Amino acid sequence: MNKVIVITGTPGVGKTTISKMLSKRLVGSRLYDANSIAKNHKLYLGKDKFGSKIVKIKGLEREIGKIVKSNRRHTLIFEGHLLCDIKVPGAVAIVLREHLETIRKRLIERRYPTEKIRDNVVSEAIDYCGASAQKNYAKTYELMSGKNSITAMVQIANGKFKRKNRQIDLLHELLHVIKKEREFAL
């Protein structure tokens, strides 16, 4: 039976970069981007108020399920922020976390609208992805993003992660971000 790893988290936490690094460390693994799967299968309902495409979650879940069923020999890594909201059969979920100020800066660099940055920073502060992943996956781990997380991810993939999983609390950082950037005033 193949190993299935889901890497999820708020936009800007480093999912894509770290997923690529993990894929290189896990020989014979296959990496899939949830957004690419949605795009290739035209799984869109329309656009949100920011102009971003709204993905058909059940359609994405179905297509990922097909990939899992058809590929029994490789370690499969799925990456994407939407993956916390779906169920991938037999998968272990890794929720990447990042400091709020780092996310804010990364999303500014990506030219996200201010309101979308605010929404994502607040989502990270309240651990939306972590809470959702815990509902959808039997095993969920939260890790701070960074090069050190790769070693823990390899251990998780190999079933050798010894540390007790802990939820990472970043809510206390929200007030600092709000004070620093007046446009975040609620």
Secondary structure by P-SEA (a helix, b strand, c coil): cbbbbbbbccccccaaaaaaaaaaaccbbbbbbaaaaaaaaccccccccccccccaaaaaaaaaaaaaaaccccbbbbbccccccccccbbbbbbbbbcaaaaaaaaaaacccaaaaaaaaaaaaaaaaaaaaaacccbbbbbcccccaaaaaaaaaaccccccbbbbbcccaaaaaaaacccccc
